[in-house]
Amino acid sequence: MKAASNPQSEPQSTLIKTTKSLCPECLQILDAKIFENGGKVYIIKKCPRHGIFEDLYFGDYEMYRRFEKWTHDGKGIENPAIADENPVCPKACGLCKLHKTHTALANIVVTNRCDLTCWYCFFYAKAMGYLYEPTLAQIRGMLKNLRAERPVAPNALQLTGGEPTLHPQILEILEAAKEEGFDHVQLNTNGIRIAKDPEFTRAVRERGVNTLYLSMDGVTAKTNPKNFWEVPSIIENCRKTGMGIVFVPTVINTVNDHEVGDILKYGLKNIDTVRGVNYQPVSLVGRITKADVRKYRITIPDVCERLNEQTDGMVTKDDFYPIPTVAALTHFIEAMTGVPKYELTTHFACGAATYLFVGDDGKVVPITRFVDVNGLMEWLNEKSEELKQARFKKLKMIGMLPKLASFIEKENQPAGLNLASMLFNILAKKDYRSLGALHHKSLFVGMMHFMDLWNYDIERVERCCVHYAQPDGRIVPFCAFNVIPQWYRDGIQEKFAMPIPEWERTSGRKLQNDLYKRDPAAIKNAPAKLE
């Protein structure tokens, strides 16, 4: 088995594991192999009808192996909505008993209307041919259904779309989210209304939105035609209300990957308001050809390499850890309290993260440069087991602070930061204000690579922690919901939608009127680059 691009010149490939995948053409479940070749990781599968499909899975084999060590199965779902005793993944999403990870971030699509028409977007009303916009009552039902999940009910919610700010009852929806027990609410938006309407921004913040999850693909008009001209106003309006922002760049090879470093620098410049940058290597869905896949594909290690190159080593791939690394924190708190807690047991290839701390002297330091992350997590897991076996009711906190401090190199710790004290307050005292303070002193840098049919790995679906609540009661993992829309997103939502002409007739509005018309003067007077 050799990589298809130039098998005669490439080294011998090595099988890593077998898994299950889908045919991009007919959606048949196929046996698949994940293998290493030339220092990269690939996935290959063969459909009896449509032939062989091979794609880049992870752009760095050493990083893959380092991440793989953090694999951890989660608690699963005690009360799955799918009653099938023999479910087949991903055909029985809802959630079913096969699912290994509870909902960590719940998504609710509040509308498929949008005021933009981005070329790579696969989900907006005009493209779908119908309008999906659930009522407040339907949305409250979805919120209740999410909160009923066991053993852990999600308390983090993202309202998304389309463009969620177009929903006529968006403020009432935010109020309902708080009433139903969601204490962390994100608004996934292009930010146009936030930029143009300070009073709306204030109303959103007053109703409990913690984070603006801002689509932001670059620092120039060419890479970010979506909202390049509005980003400064978005930041300023959020700054005035105290609402945090996470930049969410969709990274596309040959399109905007040369600006990932500048996006990070712009976030650091506005760290008082920008809490993080969460890069999303593009999921190649919709009408994508094999040529498009080869041209646009980029993976987590590739983005890390770009960051290293474009920031002069300020952050490197060695500074990133896979999402399940933090499960040790959960185990420790669970052992102390005896109560099930959030546990991020996403597949190791799905995401990665690090924190950049800015000292009082302005120096930027990744957490890995002054914290022994491996040692700290191993110690937390060891202590968790000791607590469970001894059945302690309370943790003896004497000596805990010095132990936490032993994993931190004080000479490399950013000026003005006392991380050991923060961790002590978070873990021992369960003081979650300290968790907030931690985020205010740092910039979260994340990666989340959602799959597509070309690189589909069913093992990853089974461990997904980002789920979409549906009006019919199902809760569907992200990479089933969006990657197999005929089974889930479109198949479900069309039943609760109406034809666009009918909506226009009953609402007295034209869908076309939603489209944002940018002021020519704003374009003319804008800087060439955000910096």
Secondary structure, DSSP 8 states (H G I E B T S, - for coil): ---SS-TTTS---EEEEEEEEE-TTT--EEEEEEEEETTEEEEEEEETTTEEEEEEEES-HHHHHHHHTT-------SS-S---SS--TTTT-SS-TT--S--SEEEEE--S--S---TT----HHHHTEE----HHHHHHHHHHHHT-SS----EEEEESS-GGGSTTHHHHHHHHHHTT--EEEEEE--HHHHH-HHHHHHHHHTTEEEEEEE---SSTTT-TTTTTTHHHHHHHHHHHT-EEEEE-EE-TTTTGGGHHHHHHHHHHTTTTEEEEEEEE----SS--HHHHHHH---HHHHHHHHHHHTTTSS-GGG-EEGGGGHHHHHHHHHHH-S--------TTTEEEEEEEE-TTS-EEEGGGTB-HHHHHHHHHHHHHHHHHHT-SS---TTHHHHHHHTB-TTTS-TT--HHHHHHHHHTS--HHHHHHHHHTEEEEEEE----TTS--HHHHHT--EEEE-TTS-EEEHHHHTTSTTTTHHHHHGGG-EEHHHHHHHHS--GGGGS----HHHHHHS-SS--
